[in-house]
Amino acid sequence: MAITKTTEIAKTEVVGEYKAVQVATDTVIKEDSVEISRSRHRHVLHPGTLDTSDNSLVATDISGEDAEVQAVANAVWTDAVKLAWKNKLIADYTENAKI
């Protein structure tokens, strides 16, 4: 009786103005090549985070993502998208600092 556990990219979507990359990953457990369990995990990737000490954009590390996900992120996170995302983060940070 052989039990195996694999992960599969079920879906990769690009959403919104700032090109958030949503990833759905399935974990599949099989016994003797027959699927006995499947669960789904979702996570969202954004182009980066804001370093508030100098308002620079720190790029999101996608090196641990599946090659397909990396390719999508690299394709949609253009310089223009990164700049727009950075400006949004700065505006959000400035607004929250006033509260």
mmCIF file as gemmi writes it, N, C-alpha and C atoms, coordinates in Angstrom:
data_model
loop_
_atom_site.group_PDB
_atom_site.id
_atom_site.type_symbol
_atom_site.label_atom_id
_atom_site.label_alt_id
_atom_site.label_comp_id
_atom_site.label_asym_id
_atom_site.label_entity_id
_atom_site.label_seq_id
_atom_site.pdbx_PDB_ins_code
_atom_site.Cartn_x
_atom_site.Cartn_y
_atom_site.Cartn_z
_atom_site.occupancy
_atom_site.B_iso_or_equiv
_atom_site.pdbx_formal_charge
_atom_site.auth_seq_id
_atom_site.auth_asym_id
_atom_site.pdbx_PDB_model_num
ATOM 1 N N . MET Axp A 1 ? 0.852 -1.164 0 1 0 ? 1 A 1
ATOM 2 C CA . MET Axp A 1 ? 0 0 0 1 0 ? 1 A 1
ATOM 3 C C . MET Axp A 1 ? 0.906 1.238 0 1 0 ? 1 A 1
ATOM 4 N N . ALA Axp A 2 ? 0.954 1.941 -1.131 1 0 ? 2 A 1
ATOM 5 C CA . ALA Axp A 2 ? 1.785 3.13 -1.273 1 0 ? 2 A 1
ATOM 6 C C . ALA Axp A 2 ? 0.927 4.384 -1.18 1 0 ? 2 A 1
ATOM 7 N N . ILE Axp A 3 ? 1.324 5.287 -0.283 1 0 ? 3 A 1
ATOM 8 C CA . ILE Axp A 3 ? 0.638 6.56 -0.137 1 0 ? 3 A 1
ATOM 9 C C . ILE Axp A 3 ? 1.574 7.649 -0.641 1 0 ? 3 A 1
ATOM 10 N N . THR Axp A 4 ? 1.021 8.503 -1.518 1 0 ? 4 A 1
ATOM 11 C CA . THR Axp A 4 ? 1.811 9.601 -2.065 1 0 ? 4 A 1
ATOM 12 C C . THR Axp A 4 ? 1.104 10.921 -1.811 1 0 ? 4 A 1
ATOM 13 N N . LYS Axp A 5 ? 1.902 11.974 -1.722 1 0 ? 5 A 1
ATOM 14 C CA . LYS Axp A 5 ? 1.371 13.323 -1.521 1 0 ? 5 A 1
ATOM 15 C C . LYS Axp A 5 ? 2.047 14.235 -2.544 1 0 ? 5 A 1
ATOM 16 N N . THR Axp A 6 ? 1.239 14.919 -3.355 1 0 ? 6 A 1
ATOM 17 C CA . THR Axp A 6 ? 1.767 15.835 -4.355 1 0 ? 6 A 1
ATOM 18 C C . THR Axp A 6 ? 1.064 17.182 -4.244 1 0 ? 6 A 1
ATOM 19 N N . THR Axp A 7 ? 1.702 18.194 -4.797 1 0 ? 7 A 1
ATOM 20 C CA . THR Axp A 7 ? 1.053 19.507 -4.89 1 0 ? 7 A 1
ATOM 21 C C . THR Axp A 7 ? 0.964 19.894 -6.359 1 0 ? 7 A 1
ATOM 22 N N . GLU Axp A 8 ? -0.131 20.558 -6.699 1 0 ? 8 A 1
ATOM 23 C CA . GLU Axp A 8 ? -0.39 20.97 -8.079 1 0 ? 8 A 1
ATOM 24 C C . GLU Axp A 8 ? -0.901 22.399 -8.081 1 0 ? 8 A 1
ATOM 25 N N . ILE Axp A 9 ? -0.454 23.181 -9.044 1 0 ? 9 A 1
ATOM 26 C CA . ILE Axp A 9 ? -1.032 24.513 -9.23 1 0 ? 9 A 1
ATOM 27 C C . ILE Axp A 9 ? -2.386 24.311 -9.913 1 0 ? 9 A 1
ATOM 28 N N . ALA Axp A 10 ? -3.452 24.647 -9.211 1 0 ? 10 A 1
ATOM 29 C CA . ALA Axp A 10 ? -4.796 24.453 -9.745 1 0 ? 10 A 1
ATOM 30 C C . ALA Axp A 10 ? -5.235 25.651 -10.578 1 0 ? 10 A 1
ATOM 31 N N . LYS Axp A 11 ? -4.803 26.853 -10.15 1 0 ? 11 A 1
ATOM 32 C CA . LYS Axp A 11 ? -5.245 28.046 -10.85 1 0 ? 11 A 1
ATOM 33 C C . LYS Axp A 11 ? -4.291 29.191 -10.53 1 0 ? 11 A 1
ATOM 34 N N . THR Axp A 12 ? -4.001 29.991 -11.542 1 0 ? 12 A 1
ATOM 35 C CA . THR Axp A 12 ? -3.24 31.224 -11.37 1 0 ? 12 A 1
ATOM 36 C C . THR Axp A 12 ? -4.041 32.324 -12.05 1 0 ? 12 A 1
ATOM 37 N N . GLU Axp A 13 ? -4.36 33.37 -11.287 1 0 ? 13 A 1
ATOM 38 C CA . GLU Axp A 13 ? -5.158 34.469 -11.828 1 0 ? 13 A 1
ATOM 39 C C . GLU Axp A 13 ? -4.46 35.792 -11.578 1 0 ? 13 A 1
ATOM 40 N N . VAL Axp A 14 ? -4.64 36.73 -12.494 1 0 ? 14 A 1
ATOM 41 C CA . VAL Axp A 14 ? -4.148 38.09 -12.326 1 0 ? 14 A 1
ATOM 42 C C . VAL Axp A 14 ? -5.37 38.973 -12.117 1 0 ? 14 A 1
ATOM 43 N N . VAL Axp A 15 ? -5.341 39.745 -11.014 1 0 ? 15 A 1
ATOM 44 C CA . VAL Axp A 15 ? -6.535 40.49 -10.625 1 0 ? 15 A 1
ATOM 45 C C . VAL Axp A 15 ? -6.204 41.949 -10.348 1 0 ? 15 A 1
ATOM 46 N N . GLY Axp A 16 ? -7.014 42.832 -10.884 1 0 ? 16 A 1
ATOM 47 C CA . GLY Axp A 16 ? -6.993 44.232 -10.508 1 0 ? 16 A 1
ATOM 48 C C . GLY Axp A 16 ? -5.938 45.097 -11.171 1 0 ? 16 A 1
ATOM 49 N N . GLU Axp A 17 ? -6.044 46.366 -10.853 1 0 ? 17 A 1
ATOM 50 C CA . GLU Axp A 17 ? -5.175 47.397 -11.41 1 0 ? 17 A 1
ATOM 51 C C . GLU Axp A 17 ? -3.699 47.153 -11.121 1 0 ? 17 A 1
ATOM 52 N N . TYR Axp A 18 ? -3.412 46.597 -9.937 1 0 ? 18 A 1
ATOM 53 C CA . TYR Axp A 18 ? -2.024 46.41 -9.512 1 0 ? 18 A 1
ATOM 54 C C . TYR Axp A 18 ? -1.526 44.991 -9.765 1 0 ? 18 A 1
ATOM 55 N N . LYS Axp A 19 ? -2.289 44.241 -10.543 1 0 ? 19 A 1
ATOM 56 C CA . LYS Axp A 19 ? -1.901 42.914 -11.022 1 0 ? 19 A 1
ATOM 57 C C . LYS Axp A 19 ? -1.514 41.943 -9.902 1 0 ? 19 A 1
ATOM 58 N N . ALA Axp A 20 ? -2.394 41.846 -8.902 1 0 ? 20 A 1
ATOM 59 C CA . ALA Axp A 20 ? -2.195 40.842 -7.856 1 0 ? 20 A 1
ATOM 60 C C . ALA Axp A 20 ? -2.269 39.464 -8.511 1 0 ? 20 A 1
ATOM 61 N N . VAL Axp A 21 ? -1.37 38.588 -8.119 1 0 ? 21 A 1
ATOM 62 C CA . VAL Axp A 21 ? -1.343 37.232 -8.667 1 0 ? 21 A 1
ATOM 63 C C . VAL Axp A 21 ? -1.901 36.302 -7.592 1 0 ? 21 A 1
ATOM 64 N N . GLN Axp A 22 ? -3.064 35.722 -7.89 1 0 ? 22 A 1
ATOM 65 C CA . GLN Axp A 22 ? -3.704 34.795 -6.972 1 0 ? 22 A 1
ATOM 66 C C . GLN Axp A 22 ? -3.362 33.374 -7.402 1 0 ? 22 A 1
ATOM 67 N N . VAL Axp A 23 ? -2.951 32.569 -6.443 1 0 ? 23 A 1
ATOM 68 C CA . VAL Axp A 23 ? -2.514 31.206 -6.735 1 0 ? 23 A 1
ATOM 69 C C . VAL Axp A 23 ? -3.327 30.229 -5.884 1 0 ? 23 A 1
ATOM 70 N N . ALA Axp A 24 ? -3.903 29.237 -6.538 1 0 ? 24 A 1
ATOM 71 C CA . ALA Axp A 24 ? -4.591 28.153 -5.838 1 0 ? 24 A 1
ATOM 72 C C . ALA Axp A 24 ? -3.768 26.888 -6.035 1 0 ? 24 A 1
ATOM 73 N N . THR Axp A 25 ? -3.366 26.281 -4.923 1 0 ? 25 A 1
ATOM 74 C CA . THR Axp A 25 ? -2.538 25.076 -4.95 1 0 ? 25 A 1
ATOM 75 C C . THR Axp A 25 ? -3.307 23.931 -4.312 1 0 ? 25 A 1
ATOM 76 N N . ASP Axp A 26 ? -3.38 22.806 -5.013 1 0 ? 26 A 1
ATOM 77 C CA . ASP Axp A 26 ? -4.022 21.611 -4.477 1 0 ? 26 A 1
ATOM 78 C C . ASP Axp A 26 ? -2.975 20.668 -3.895 1 0 ? 26 A 1
ATOM 79 N N . THR Axp A 27 ? -3.274 20.124 -2.732 1 0 ? 27 A 1
ATOM 80 C CA . THR Axp A 27 ? -2.477 19.037 -2.161 1 0 ? 27 A 1
ATOM 81 C C . THR Axp A 27 ? -3.29 17.769 -2.362 1 0 ? 27 A 1
ATOM 82 N N . VAL Axp A 28 ? -2.689 16.816 -3.061 1 0 ? 28 A 1
ATOM 83 C CA . VAL Axp A 28 ? -3.401 15.585 -3.428 1 0 ? 28 A 1
ATOM 84 C C . VAL Axp A 28 ? -2.72 14.402 -2.742 1 0 ? 28 A 1
ATOM 85 N N . ILE Axp A 29 ? -3.533 13.622 -2.046 1 0 ? 29 A 1
ATOM 86 C CA . ILE Axp A 29 ? -3.036 12.406 -1.405 1 0 ? 29 A 1
ATOM 87 C C . ILE Axp A 29 ? -3.677 11.215 -2.1 1 0 ? 29 A 1
ATOM 88 N N . LYS Axp A 30 ? -2.799 10.273 -2.489 1 0 ? 30 A 1
ATOM 89 C CA . LYS Axp A 30 ? -3.269 9.074 -3.188 1 0 ? 30 A 1
ATOM 90 C C . LYS Axp A 30 ? -2.779 7.83 -2.455 1 0 ? 30 A 1
ATOM 91 N N . GLU Axp A 31 ? -3.627 6.82 -2.505 1 0 ? 31 A 1
ATOM 92 C CA . GLU Axp A 31 ? -3.258 5.501 -1.98 1 0 ? 31 A 1
ATOM 93 C C . GLU Axp A 31 ? -3.356 4.527 -3.149 1 0 ? 31 A 1
ATOM 94 N N . ASP Axp A 32 ? -2.24 3.887 -3.468 1 0 ? 32 A 1
ATOM 95 C CA . ASP Axp A 32 ? -2.176 2.976 -4.617 1 0 ? 32 A 1
ATOM 96 C C . ASP Axp A 32 ? -2.737 3.634 -5.877 1 0 ? 32 A 1
ATOM 97 N N . SER Axp A 33 ? -2.307 4.867 -6.113 1 0 ? 33 A 1
ATOM 98 C CA . SER Axp A 33 ? -2.673 5.671 -7.293 1 0 ? 33 A 1
ATOM 99 C C . SER Axp A 33 ? -4.134 6.099 -7.336 1 0 ? 33 A 1
ATOM 100 N N . VAL Axp A 34 ? -4.879 5.891 -6.25 1 0 ? 34 A 1
ATOM 101 C CA . VAL Axp A 34 ? -6.275 6.316 -6.179 1 0 ? 34 A 1
ATOM 102 C C . VAL Axp A 34 ? -6.349 7.52 -5.236 1 0 ? 34 A 1
ATOM 103 N N . GLU Axp A 35 ? -6.883 8.626 -5.751 1 0 ? 35 A 1
ATOM 104 C CA . GLU Axp A 35 ? -6.987 9.84 -4.941 1 0 ? 35 A 1
ATOM 105 C C . GLU Axp A 35 ? -7.936 9.611 -3.762 1 0 ? 35 A 1
ATOM 106 N N . ILE Axp A 36 ? -7.439 9.9 -2.561 1 0 ? 36 A 1
ATOM 107 C CA . ILE Axp A 36 ? -8.274 9.738 -1.375 1 0 ? 36 A 1
ATOM 108 C C . ILE Axp A 36 ? -8.515 11.071 -0.666 1 0 ? 36 A 1
ATOM 109 N N . SER Axp A 37 ? -7.744 12.095 -1.04 1 0 ? 37 A 1
ATOM 110 C CA . SER Axp A 37 ? -7.919 13.398 -0.407 1 0 ? 37 A 1
ATOM 111 C C . SER Axp A 37 ? -7.372 14.487 -1.314 1 0 ? 37 A 1
ATOM 112 N N . ARG Axp A 38 ? -8.05 15.644 -1.278 1 0 ? 38 A 1
ATOM 113 C CA . ARG Axp A 38 ? -7.587 16.819 -2.019 1 0 ? 38 A 1
ATOM 114 C C . ARG Axp A 38 ? -7.99 18.049 -1.212 1 0 ? 38 A 1
ATOM 115 N N . SER Axp A 39 ? -7.025 18.915 -0.971 1 0 ? 39 A 1
ATOM 116 C CA . SER Axp A 39 ? -7.329 20.167 -0.282 1 0 ? 39 A 1
ATOM 117 C C . SER Axp A 39 ? -6.714 21.315 -1.067 1 0 ? 39 A 1
ATOM 118 N N . ARG Axp A 40 ? -7.307 22.485 -0.928 1 0 ? 40 A 1
ATOM 119 C CA . ARG Axp A 40 ? -6.862 23.645 -1.696 1 0 ? 40 A 1
ATOM 120 C C . ARG Axp A 40 ? -6.404 24.756 -0.753 1 0 ? 40 A 1
ATOM 121 N N . HIS Axp A 41 ? -5.288 25.358 -1.12 1 0 ? 41 A 1
ATOM 122 C CA . HIS Axp A 41 ? -4.739 26.503 -0.402 1 0 ? 41 A 1
ATOM 123 C C . HIS Axp A 41 ? -4.622 27.643 -1.4 1 0 ? 41 A 1
ATOM 124 N N . ARG Axp A 42 ? -4.973 28.835 -0.967 1 0 ? 42 A 1
ATOM 125 C CA . ARG Axp A 42 ? -4.865 30.002 -1.843 1 0 ? 42 A 1
ATOM 126 C C . ARG Axp A 42 ? -3.958 31.038 -1.189 1 0 ? 42 A 1
ATOM 127 N N . HIS Axp A 43 ? -3.186 31.712 -2.02 1 0 ? 43 A 1
ATOM 128 C CA . HIS Axp A 43 ? -2.421 32.849 -1.533 1 0 ? 43 A 1
ATOM 129 C C . HIS Axp A 43 ? -2.316 33.891 -2.64 1 0 ? 43 A 1
ATOM 130 N N . VAL Axp A 44 ? -2.048 35.118 -2.221 1 0 ? 44 A 1
ATOM 131 C CA . VAL Axp A 44 ? -1.998 36.247 -3.147 1 0 ? 44 A 1
ATOM 132 C C . VAL Axp A 44 ? -0.614 36.875 -3.084 1 0 ? 44 A 1
ATOM 133 N N . LEU Axp A 45 ? -0.089 37.205 -4.246 1 0 ? 45 A 1
ATOM 134 C CA . LEU Axp A 45 ? 1.206 37.868 -4.348 1 0 ? 45 A 1
ATOM 135 C C . LEU Axp A 45 ? 1.012 39.262 -4.915 1 0 ? 45 A 1
ATOM 136 N N . HIS Axp A 46 ? 1.692 40.23 -4.318 1 0 ? 46 A 1
ATOM 137 C CA . HIS Axp A 46 ? 1.685 41.609 -4.807 1 0 ? 46 A 1
ATOM 138 C C . HIS Axp A 46 ? 3.103 41.953 -5.26 1 0 ? 46 A 1
ATOM 139 N N . PRO Axp A 47 ? 3.257 43.006 -6.072 1 0 ? 47 A 1
ATOM 140 C CA . PRO Axp A 47 ? 4.585 43.326 -6.598 1 0 ? 47 A 1
ATOM 141 C C . PRO Axp A 47 ? 5.645 43.635 -5.551 1 0 ? 47 A 1
ATOM 142 N N . GLY Axp A 48 ? 5.251 44.034 -4.378 1 0 ? 48 A 1
ATOM 143 C CA . GLY Axp A 48 ? 6.247 44.342 -3.354 1 0 ? 48 A 1
ATOM 144 C C . GLY Axp A 48 ? 5.623 44.93 -2.116 1 0 ? 48 A 1
ATOM 145 N N . THR Axp A 49 ? 6.51 45.344 -1.207 1 0 ? 49 A 1
ATOM 146 C CA . THR Axp A 49 ? 6.105 46.016 0.023 1 0 ? 49 A 1
ATOM 147 C C . THR Axp A 49 ? 6.858 47.337 0.097 1 0 ? 49 A 1
ATOM 148 N N . LEU Axp A 50 ? 6.359 48.222 0.932 1 0 ? 50 A 1
ATOM 149 C CA . LEU Axp A 50 ? 6.95 49.547 1.054 1 0 ? 50 A 1
ATOM 150 C C . LEU Axp A 50 ? 7.949 49.585 2.196 1 0 ? 50 A 1
ATOM 151 N N . ASP Axp A 51 ? 9.153 50.04 1.899 1 0 ? 51 A 1
ATOM 152 C CA . ASP Axp A 51 ? 10.14 50.328 2.939 1 0 ? 51 A 1
ATOM 153 C C . ASP Axp A 51 ? 9.882 51.776 3.343 1 0 ? 51 A 1
ATOM 154 N N . THR Axp A 52 ? 9.256 51.965 4.492 1 0 ? 52 A 1
ATOM 155 C CA . THR Axp A 52 ? 8.831 53.305 4.897 1 0 ? 52 A 1
ATOM 156 C C . THR Axp A 52 ? 9.995 54.204 5.306 1 0 ? 52 A 1
ATOM 157 N N . SER Axp A 53 ? 11.189 53.637 5.465 1 0 ? 53 A 1
ATOM 158 C CA . SER Axp A 53 ? 12.327 54.488 5.829 1 0 ? 53 A 1
ATOM 159 C C . SER Axp A 53 ? 12.752 55.376 4.661 1 0 ? 53 A 1
ATOM 160 N N . ASP Axp A 54 ? 12.543 54.901 3.439 1 0 ? 54 A 1
ATOM 161 C CA . ASP Axp A 54 ? 12.917 55.719 2.279 1 0 ? 54 A 1
ATOM 162 C C . ASP Axp A 54 ? 11.89 55.651 1.144 1 0 ? 54 A 1
ATOM 163 N N . ASN Axp A 55 ? 10.713 55.102 1.436 1 0 ? 55 A 1
ATOM 164 C CA . ASN Axp A 55 ? 9.621 54.966 0.462 1 0 ? 55 A 1
ATOM 165 C C . ASN Axp A 55 ? 10.021 54.205 -0.793 1 0 ? 55 A 1
ATOM 166 N N . SER Axp A 56 ? 10.9 53.228 -0.641 1 0 ? 56 A 1
ATOM 167 C CA . SER Axp A 56 ? 11.263 52.398 -1.786 1 0 ? 56 A 1
ATOM 168 C C . SER Axp A 56 ? 10.4 51.14 -1.798 1 0 ? 56 A 1
ATOM 169 N N . LEU Axp A 57 ? 10.25 50.57 -2.968 1 0 ? 57 A 1
ATOM 170 C CA . LEU Axp A 57 ? 9.489 49.334 -3.102 1 0 ? 57 A 1
ATOM 171 C C . LEU Axp A 57 ? 10.449 48.16 -2.986 1 0 ? 57 A 1
ATOM 172 N N . VAL Axp A 58 ? 10.166 47.277 -2.049 1 0 ? 58 A 1
ATOM 173 C CA . VAL Axp A 58 ? 10.957 46.061 -1.87 1 0 ? 58 A 1
ATOM 174 C C . VAL Axp A 58 ? 10.223 44.958 -2.632 1 0 ? 58 A 1
ATOM 175 N N . ALA Axp A 59 ? 10.853 44.466 -3.68 1 0 ? 59 A 1
ATOM 176 C CA . ALA Axp A 59 ? 10.216 43.48 -4.553 1 0 ? 59 A 1
ATOM 177 C C . ALA Axp A 59 ? 9.87 42.205 -3.791 1 0 ? 59 A 1
ATOM 178 N N . THR Axp A 60 ? 8.736 41.631 -4.108 1 0 ? 60 A 1
ATOM 179 C CA . THR Axp A 60 ? 8.319 40.37 -3.524 1 0 ? 60 A 1
ATOM 180 C C . THR Axp A 60 ? 9.231 39.253 -4.024 1 0 ? 60 A 1
ATOM 181 N N . ASP Axp A 61 ? 9.711 38.448 -3.099 1 0 ? 61 A 1
ATOM 182 C CA . ASP Axp A 61 ? 10.569 37.303 -3.454 1 0 ? 61 A 1
ATOM 183 C C . ASP Axp A 61 ? 9.67 36.169 -3.932 1 0 ? 61 A 1
ATOM 184 N N . ILE Axp A 62 ? 9.733 35.898 -5.215 1 0 ? 62 A 1
ATOM 185 C CA . ILE Axp A 62 ? 8.905 34.828 -5.788 1 0 ? 62 A 1
ATOM 186 C C . ILE Axp A 62 ? 9.745 33.609 -6.147 1 0 ? 62 A 1
ATOM 187 N N . SER Axp A 63 ? 10.98 33.568 -5.674 1 0 ? 63 A 1
ATOM 188 C CA . SER Axp A 63 ? 11.877 32.468 -6.035 1 0 ? 63 A 1
ATOM 189 C C . SER Axp A 63 ? 11.367 31.11 -5.553 1 0 ? 63 A 1
ATOM 190 N N . GLY Axp A 64 ? 10.556 31.092 -4.505 1 0 ? 64 A 1
ATOM 191 C CA . GLY Axp A 64 ? 10.019 29.83 -3.999 1 0 ? 64 A 1
ATOM 192 C C . GLY Axp A 64 ? 8.725 29.407 -4.666 1 0 ? 64 A 1
ATOM 193 N N . GLU Axp A 65 ? 8.228 30.227 -5.565 1 0 ? 65 A 1
ATOM 194 C CA . GLU Axp A 65 ? 6.978 29.911 -6.258 1 0 ? 65 A 1
ATOM 195 C C . GLU Axp A 65 ? 7.251 28.976 -7.442 1 0 ? 65 A 1
ATOM 196 N N . ASP Axp A 66 ? 6.21 28.286 -7.86 1 0 ? 66 A 1
ATOM 197 C CA . ASP Axp A 66 ? 6.27 27.424 -9.038 1 0 ? 66 A 1
ATOM 198 C C . ASP Axp A 66 ? 6.714 28.259 -10.246 1 0 ? 66 A 1
ATOM 199 N N . ALA Axp A 67 ? 7.423 27.648 -11.174 1 0 ? 67 A 1
ATOM 200 C CA . ALA Axp A 67 ? 7.931 28.354 -12.355 1 0 ? 67 A 1
ATOM 201 C C . ALA Axp A 67 ? 6.806 29.028 -13.144 1 0 ? 67 A 1
ATOM 202 N N . GLU Axp A 68 ? 5.653 28.396 -13.199 1 0 ? 68 A 1
ATOM 203 C CA . GLU Axp A 68 ? 4.508 28.98 -13.902 1 0 ? 68 A 1
ATOM 204 C C . GLU Axp A 68 ? 4.067 30.272 -13.236 1 0 ? 68 A 1
ATOM 205 N N . VAL Axp A 69 ? 4.021 30.276 -11.916 1 0 ? 69 A 1
ATOM 206 C CA . VAL Axp A 69 ? 3.622 31.461 -11.158 1 0 ? 69 A 1
ATOM 207 C C . VAL Axp A 69 ? 4.666 32.566 -11.339 1 0 ? 69 A 1
ATOM 208 N N . GLN Axp A 70 ? 5.938 32.21 -11.291 1 0 ? 70 A 1
ATOM 209 C CA . GLN Axp A 70 ? 7 33.183 -11.508 1 0 ? 70 A 1
ATOM 210 C C . GLN Axp A 70 ? 6.886 33.83 -12.882 1 0 ? 70 A 1
ATOM 211 N N . ALA Axp A 71 ? 6.604 33.03 -13.885 1 0 ? 71 A 1
ATOM 212 C CA . ALA Axp A 71 ? 6.483 33.551 -15.249 1 0 ? 71 A 1
ATOM 213 C C . ALA Axp A 71 ? 5.333 34.549 -15.357 1 0 ? 71 A 1
ATOM 214 N N . VAL Axp A 72 ? 4.209 34.224 -14.735 1 0 ? 72 A 1
ATOM 215 C CA . VAL Axp A 72 ? 3.056 35.126 -14.764 1 0 ? 72 A 1
ATOM 216 C C . VAL Axp A 72 ? 3.4 36.433 -14.051 1 0 ? 72 A 1
ATOM 217 N N . ALA Axp A 73 ? 3.95 36.343 -12.841 1 0 ? 73 A 1
ATOM 218 C CA . ALA Axp A 73 ? 4.295 37.542 -12.079 1 0 ? 73 A 1
ATOM 219 C C . ALA Axp A 73 ? 5.297 38.41 -12.837 1 0 ? 73 A 1
ATOM 220 N N . ASN Axp A 74 ? 6.321 37.791 -13.392 1 0 ? 74 A 1
ATOM 221 C CA . ASN Axp A 74 ? 7.324 38.551 -14.134 1 0 ? 74 A 1
ATOM 222 C C . ASN Axp A 74 ? 6.736 39.225 -15.373 1 0 ? 74 A 1
ATOM 223 N N . ALA Axp A 75 ? 5.735 38.609 -15.968 1 0 ? 75 A 1
ATOM 224 C CA . ALA Axp A 75 ? 5.11 39.18 -17.163 1 0 ? 75 A 1
ATOM 225 C C . ALA Axp A 75 ? 4.209 40.369 -16.835 1 0 ? 75 A 1
ATOM 226 N N . VAL Axp A 76 ? 3.48 40.278 -15.734 1 0 ? 76 A 1
ATOM 227 C CA . VAL Axp A 76 ? 2.487 41.325 -15.45 1 0 ? 76 A 1
ATOM 228 C C . VAL Axp A 76 ? 3.006 42.438 -14.551 1 0 ? 76 A 1
ATOM 229 N N . TRP Axp A 77 ? 4.05 42.174 -13.777 1 0 ? 77 A 1
ATOM 230 C CA . TRP Axp A 77 ? 4.587 43.211 -12.898 1 0 ? 77 A 1
ATOM 231 C C . TRP Axp A 77 ? 5.594 44.067 -13.645 1 0 ? 77 A 1
ATOM 232 N N . THR Axp A 78 ? 5.092 44.847 -14.571 1 0 ? 78 A 1
ATOM 233 C CA . THR Axp A 78 ? 5.92 45.757 -15.362 1 0 ? 78 A 1
ATOM 234 C C . THR Axp A 78 ? 6.392 46.903 -14.469 1 0 ? 78 A 1
ATOM 235 N N . ASP Axp A 79 ? 7.324 47.692 -14.984 1 0 ? 79 A 1
ATOM 236 C CA . ASP Axp A 79 ? 7.799 48.852 -14.228 1 0 ? 79 A 1
ATOM 237 C C . ASP Axp A 79 ? 6.65 49.806 -13.921 1 0 ? 79 A 1
ATOM 238 N N . ALA Axp A 80 ? 5.735 49.971 -14.87 1 0 ? 80 A 1
ATOM 239 C CA . ALA Axp A 80 ? 4.585 50.859 -14.663 1 0 ? 80 A 1
ATOM 240 C C . ALA Axp A 80 ? 3.68 50.34 -13.549 1 0 ? 80 A 1
ATOM 241 N N . VAL Axp A 81 ? 3.444 49.033 -13.515 1 0 ? 81 A 1
ATOM 242 C CA . VAL Axp A 81 ? 2.615 48.434 -12.46 1 0 ? 81 A 1
ATOM 243 C C . VAL Axp A 81 ? 3.299 48.586 -11.106 1 0 ? 81 A 1
ATOM 244 N N . LYS Axp A 82 ? 4.599 48.339 -11.061 1 0 ? 82 A 1
ATOM 245 C CA . LYS Axp A 82 ? 5.338 48.472 -9.798 1 0 ? 82 A 1
ATOM 246 C C . LYS Axp A 82 ? 5.303 49.902 -9.284 1 0 ? 82 A 1
ATOM 247 N N . LEU Axp A 83 ? 5.441 50.873 -10.184 1 0 ? 83 A 1
ATOM 248 C CA . LEU Axp A 83 ? 5.395 52.28 -9.78 1 0 ? 83 A 1
ATOM 249 C C . LEU Axp A 83 ? 4.008 52.645 -9.255 1 0 ? 83 A 1
ATOM 250 N N . ALA Axp A 84 ? 2.964 52.208 -9.938 1 0 ? 84 A 1
ATOM 251 C CA . ALA Axp A 84 ? 1.595 52.48 -9.489 1 0 ? 84 A 1
ATOM 252 C C . ALA Axp A 84 ? 1.343 51.834 -8.121 1 0 ? 84 A 1
ATOM 253 N N . TRP Axp A 85 ? 1.817 50.601 -7.93 1 0 ? 85 A 1
ATOM 254 C CA . TRP Axp A 85 ? 1.649 49.893 -6.656 1 0 ? 85 A 1
ATOM 255 C C . TRP Axp A 85 ? 2.405 50.634 -5.542 1 0 ? 85 A 1
ATOM 256 N N . LYS Axp A 86 ? 3.628 51.056 -5.832 1 0 ? 86 A 1
ATOM 257 C CA . LYS Axp A 86 ? 4.422 51.811 -4.857 1 0 ? 86 A 1
ATOM 258 C C . LYS Axp A 86 ? 3.695 53.091 -4.464 1 0 ? 86 A 1
ATOM 259 N N . ASN Axp A 87 ? 3.186 53.833 -5.444 1 0 ? 87 A 1
ATOM 260 C CA . ASN Axp A 87 ? 2.467 55.079 -5.153 1 0 ? 87 A 1
ATOM 261 C C . ASN Axp A 87 ? 1.227 54.824 -4.311 1 0 ? 87 A 1
ATOM 262 N N . LYS Axp A 88 ? 0.534 53.718 -4.572 1 0 ? 88 A 1
ATOM 263 C CA . LYS Axp A 88 ? -0.644 53.367 -3.767 1 0 ? 88 A 1
ATOM 264 C C . LYS Axp A 88 ? -0.226 53.07 -2.331 1 0 ? 88 A 1
ATOM 265 N N . LEU Axp A 89 ? 0.853 52.307 -2.158 1 0 ? 89 A 1
ATOM 266 C CA . LEU Axp A 89 ? 1.322 51.986 -0.809 1 0 ? 89 A 1
ATOM 267 C C . LEU Axp A 89 ? 1.742 53.242 -0.053 1 0 ? 89 A 1
ATOM 268 N N . ILE Axp A 90 ? 2.405 54.165 -0.739 1 0 ? 90 A 1
ATOM 269 C CA . ILE Axp A 90 ? 2.8 55.429 -0.104 1 0 ? 90 A 1
ATOM 270 C C . ILE Axp A 90 ? 1.566 56.213 0.313 1 0 ? 90 A 1
ATOM 271 N N . ALA Axp A 91 ? 0.581 56.293 -0.568 1 0 ? 91 A 1
ATOM 272 C CA . ALA Axp A 91 ? -0.66 57.007 -0.244 1 0 ? 91 A 1
ATOM 273 C C . ALA Axp A 91 ? -1.37 56.357 0.933 1 0 ? 91 A 1
ATOM 274 N N . ASP Axp A 92 ? -1.438 55.034 0.948 1 0 ? 92 A 1
ATOM 275 C CA . ASP Axp A 92 ? -2.077 54.33 2.068 1 0 ? 92 A 1
ATOM 276 C C . ASP Axp A 92 ? -1.327 54.585 3.367 1 0 ? 92 A 1
ATOM 277 N N . TYR Axp A 93 ? -0.006 54.534 3.31 1 0 ? 93 A 1
ATOM 278 C CA . TYR Axp A 93 ? 0.811 54.751 4.505 1 0 ? 93 A 1
ATOM 279 C C . TYR Axp A 93 ? 0.637 56.177 5.021 1 0 ? 93 A 1
ATOM 280 N N . THR Axp A 94 ? 0.647 57.142 4.114 1 0 ? 94 A 1
ATOM 281 C CA . THR Axp A 94 ? 0.475 58.551 4.489 1 0 ? 94 A 1
ATOM 282 C C . THR Axp A 94 ? -0.887 58.769 5.118 1 0 ? 94 A 1
ATOM 283 N N . GLU Axp A 95 ? -1.9 58.179 4.514 1 0 ? 95 A 1
ATOM 284 C CA . GLU Axp A 95 ? -3.271 58.323 5.042 1 0 ? 95 A 1
ATOM 285 C C . GLU Axp A 95 ? -3.396 57.689 6.429 1 0 ? 95 A 1
ATOM 286 N N . ASN Axp A 96 ? -2.827 56.517 6.604 1 0 ? 96 A 1
ATOM 287 C CA . ASN Axp A 96 ? -2.905 55.841 7.911 1 0 ? 96 A 1
ATOM 288 C C . ASN Axp A 96 ? -2.087 56.564 8.966 1 0 ? 96 A 1
ATOM 289 N N . ALA Axp A 97 ? -1.027 57.237 8.557 1 0 ? 97 A 1
ATOM 290 C CA . ALA Axp A 97 ? -0.202 57.98 9.513 1 0 ? 97 A 1
ATOM 291 C C . ALA Axp A 97 ? -0.96 59.176 10.092 1 0 ? 97 A 1
ATOM 292 N N . LYS Axp A 98 ? -1.971 59.667 9.362 1 0 ? 98 A 1
ATOM 293 C CA . LYS Axp A 98 ? -2.765 60.808 9.821 1 0 ? 98 A 1
ATOM 294 C C . LYS Axp A 98 ? -3.777 60.398 10.884 1 0 ? 98 A 1
ATOM 295 N N . ILE Axp A 99 ? -4.091 59.121 10.925 1 0 ? 99 A 1
ATOM 296 C CA . ILE Axp A 99 ? -5.155 58.648 11.838 1 0 ? 99 A 1
ATOM 297 C C . ILE Axp A 99 ? -4.66 58.619 13.257 1 0 ? 99 A 1
